[in-house]
Amino acid sequence: MTRASNLRLAIASCLLPLLALPAFAQDDDEEAFDRTPRDCILASSIDETDAIDDQNILFYMRDRGVYRNHLPRKCPGLERENRMSYKLQGTRRLCSTDTITVLEESGFGIGGGLGSFRDGFTCRLGEFVPLSPEEVEELDLREEEGRGGRRRKNTIETREVELPNPEAASEGEQPAVVEPDGAAGERD
């Protein structure tokens, strides 16, 4: 072997482990989810939003990424209405320094039509924290449980009851009592 070929062999043997390194690093990067909060997201990339409570909004992006924005303070009516507007301040990005305004349904629009909105509370955004697909799936399952078999803690259950007849009470009859399970009975 010539001296030049020995030198090439030595260089190749040193570079070979370095060439394989990006493949190993790529596998590690896929496993380690980047949770670095972002100050801004591109507004045109927002596909959908979902207010999970009065202080947390999920931003679903067109690239299938999801960000959770934890507002510094509660924003009254955000979860109930689940509608908001925002104005971009000379940029195409929505940032943690921007505000959102809850859009409340007003009963009547111009000309008395239904389905119009009025401005509710205005609240400042927080940082945009990326969520992993597993976290998004867990949040979706919790939300479905809240709508399905289990009641959400803020849910009020209502049912129709029959009021006692005031005329019957004046005639000496005992009014019917509605028991919690819905069965009516006579008062003892």
C-alpha positions in Angstrom: 0.0 0.0 0.0 1.1 3.5 -0.7 1.4 6.2 1.8 -1.6 8.1 0.2 -3.9 5.0 0.4 -2.9 4.5 4.0 -3.8 8.1 4.8 -7.2 7.7 3.0 -7.9 4.5 5.0 -7.0 6.2 8.3 -9.2 9.2 7.5 -12.1 6.9 6.4 -11.8 4.9 9.6 -12.0 8.1 11.7 -15.0 9.5 9.7 -17.0 6.3 9.6 -18.3 6.6 13.2 -19.1 10.3 12.6 -21.1 9.5 9.5 -23.2 7.0 11.5 -23.7 9.4 14.4 -26.6 11.4 12.7 -28.6 8.2 12.3 -28.3 7.4 16.0 -29.0 11.0 17.0 -32.1 11.1 14.8 -33.6 8.0 16.6 -33.0 9.8 20.0 -34.6 13.0 18.7 -37.7 11.1 17.6 -38.0 9.6 21.1 -37.3 12.9 23.0 -40.3 15.2 22.4 -39.3 18.9 22.2 -41.3 20.7 24.9 -39.6 24.0 24.5 -42.3 26.7 25.0 -42.7 29.2 22.1 -43.5 32.8 22.4 -45.3 32.9 19.0 -47.0 30.7 16.5 -47.8 31.5 12.9 -51.4 32.5 12.8 -52.0 31.2 9.3 -51.0 27.7 10.5 -53.8 27.6 13.1 -56.4 25.1 12.0 -58.7 25.0 15.1 -58.8 26.1 18.7 -60.5 24.5 21.8 -60.9 26.1 25.2 -60.6 23.3 27.7 -61.3 25.7 30.6 -61.2 29.4 31.4 -57.4 29.4 31.5 -56.2 26.9 28.9 -56.6 26.9 25.1 -55.5 24.2 22.7 -54.2 25.4 19.3 -54.4 22.6 16.7 -52.1 23.4 13.8 -52.3 22.4 10.1 -49.1 20.4 10.4 -50.9 18.3 13.1 -49.0 19.9 15.9 -50.8 21.0 19.1 -49.9 23.7 21.5 -51.4 24.4 24.9 -51.6 28.1 25.9 -52.0 28.6 29.7 -53.3 32.1 30.2 -51.8 34.1 33.1 -55.3 34.6 34.6 -58.7 33.0 34.1 -60.7 34.4 31.3 -64.4 34.4 32.2 -66.7 32.8 29.7 -63.9 31.3 27.6 -64.8 27.6 28.2 -68.5 28.2 28.0 -68.4 30.2 24.7 -65.4 28.4 23.2 -65.1 31.3 20.7 -62.5 34.0 20.6 -61.1 36.6 18.3 -57.6 38.1 18.2 -55.9 41.0 16.3 -52.4 40.6 14.9 -50.2 43.5 15.7 -48.4 44.2 12.4 -47.1 40.6 12.1 -48.4 37.3 11.0 -47.7 35.7 14.3 -49.9 35.2 17.4 -47.7 35.8 20.4 -47.7 35.6 24.2 -47.9 39.4 24.3 -51.2 39.4 22.3 -54.7 39.3 23.7 -57.8 37.3 22.8 -61.4 38.4 23.2 -64.1 36.0 24.2 -67.0 36.2 21.7 -70.3 35.9 23.5 -73.5 34.9 21.7 -75.9 37.8 21.9 -79.6 36.8 21.5 -80.2 39.2 18.7 -78.2 40.7 15.9 -78.8 43.6 13.6 -82.4 43.4 12.5 -83.3 41.0 15.3 -81.6 38.0 13.8 -80.1 35.2 15.9 -76.5 34.1 15.9 -74.7 37.4 16.3 -71.8 37.9 18.8 -70.6 40.6 21.1 -67.2 41.1 22.7 -66.8 39.5 26.2 -63.7 39.6 28.3 -60.3 40.3 26.8 -57.4 38.3 28.2 -53.6 38.1 27.6 -52.1 34.9 26.2 -49.3 32.9 27.7 -46.6 30.8 26.1 -47.4 28.1 23.5 -46.3 24.7 24.9 -46.1 21.8 22.4 -48.1 18.8 23.4 -47.1 15.2 22.4 -49.7 13.1 20.5 -50.1 11.0 23.7 -51.0 14.1 25.7 -53.5 15.3 23.1 -55.1 11.8 23.0 -55.4 11.8 26.8 -57.0 15.3 26.8 -59.5 14.1 24.1 -60.4 11.1 26.2 -60.9 13.2 29.3 -63.2 15.6 27.4 -65.2 12.6 26.0 -65.6 11.2 29.6 -66.8 14.6 30.7 -69.5 14.6 28.0 -70.4 10.9 28.4 -70.8 8.7 31.4 -69.0 10.9 34.0 -70.2 14.4 34.7 -67.8 17.3 34.6 -67.4 19.0 38.0 -69.1 22.2 36.6 -72.1 20.4 35.2 -75.5 21.0 36.8 -78.1 18.2 36.2 -81.7 19.4 35.9 -85.0 17.6 35.7 -88.6 18.5 35.6 -90.6 18.4 38.9 -94.3 18.9 39.6 -95.1 21.6 42.2 -97.7 20.9 44.9 -101.2 22.1 44.2 -101.9 25.0 46.6 -105.7 24.3 46.6 -105.1 20.7 47.8 -103.0 22.0 50.7 -105.8 24.3 51.9 -108.3 21.4 52.0 -106.2 19.6 54.5 -104.4 17.2 52.1 -100.8 16.6 52.5 -98.7 17.8 49.5 -96.8 15.2 47.5 -93.0 15.2 48.0 -90.6 14.5 45.2 -87.9 12.2 46.4 -84.3 12.5 45.0 -84.8 9.4 42.8 -87.8 11.0 41.2 -90.5 8.9 43.0 -93.4 10.9 44.5 -94.7 10.0 48.0 -97.0 11.4 50.7 -95.5 13.4 53.5 -95.7 11.7 56.9 
